[in-house]
């Protein structure tokens, strides 16, 4: 799962299947992928997050995706490399 996360994170193409499978692996109770997608993207309905899954933070009525990525970077023990301007370059082990 770690290698898949690194590849996805560095590509910038985030696949909801990855987040859904991670959520389930941590004891998530929403088993419908569509309901999870609604929760992950919009969070109009709040479901308790299982232990080991990032707490869902909101910004302007939507999920703050950066907080989820920062959390998972830490879970997988990754270092984030940014440019001098603070732009994301990649994550490394």
C-alpha positions in Angstrom: 0.0 0.0 0.0 2.9 2.4 0.7 4.4 2.0 -2.7 1.0 2.6 -4.3 0.6 5.7 -2.2 4.0 7.1 -3.2 3.3 6.5 -6.9 -0.1 8.1 -6.6 1.1 11.1 -4.5 4.0 11.8 -6.9 1.9 11.6 -10.0 -0.7 14.0 -8.6 -3.5 11.7 -9.8 -5.4 10.7 -6.7 -7.5 7.6 -7.1 -10.5 7.4 -4.7 -10.2 3.6 -4.8 -6.9 3.9 -2.9 -8.5 6.1 -0.2 -11.5 3.8 0.0 -9.4 0.7 0.4 -7.2 2.4 3.1 -10.3 3.5 4.9 -11.7 0.0 4.9 -8.3 -1.4 6.0 -8.5 0.8 9.1 -12.0 -0.3 10.1 -14.1 2.1 8.1 -17.8 1.4 8.3 -19.1 2.9 5.0 -18.9 0.0 2.6 -20.6 1.6 -0.4 -17.9 3.2 -2.6 -20.4 5.9 -3.8 -21.3 6.9 -0.3 -17.6 7.0 0.6 -16.9 9.2 -2.4 -19.7 11.6 -1.4 -18.2 11.7 2.1 -14.6 12.1 1.0 -15.3 14.8 -1.6 -18.1 16.8 0.0 -18.8 15.5 3.5 -22.4 16.7 3.7 -22.9 13.7 6.0 -20.3 13.0 8.6 -19.3 9.5 9.4 -17.0 8.8 12.3 -13.5 8.1 11.1 -11.8 4.8 12.2 -8.6 4.8 14.2 -5.6 5.3 11.9 -7.6 7.2 9.3 -7.1 10.9 9.0 -9.6 13.1 10.7 -11.6 14.8 8.1 -11.2 18.6 8.2 -13.3 21.0 6.3 -12.5 24.2 4.4 -15.2 26.2 2.6 -17.7 23.4 2.9 -15.4 20.8 1.3 -12.9 18.3 2.6 -9.4 19.8 3.1 -7.6 17.3 1.0 -4.2 18.6 2.0 -4.8 17.6 5.6 -5.6 14.0 4.4 -2.4 13.9 2.3 -0.3 15.3 5.1 -1.7 12.8 7.5 -1.0 9.9 5.1 2.6 11.2 4.4 3.2 10.8 8.1 1.6 7.4 8.4 3.8 6.1 5.7 6.9 7.9 7.1 7.5 10.0 4.0 9.4 13.2 3.5 7.8 15.9 1.4 10.2 17.7 -0.9 9.1 21.2 -2.0 10.6 23.8 -4.3 12.1 27.0 -2.9 8.8 28.6 -3.7 7.0 26.0 -1.5 5.5 24.0 -4.4 5.2 20.3 -4.0 7.8 18.3 -5.9 7.5 14.8 -4.6 7.5 12.5 -1.5 10.4 10.2 -0.7 11.1 7.5 1.9 
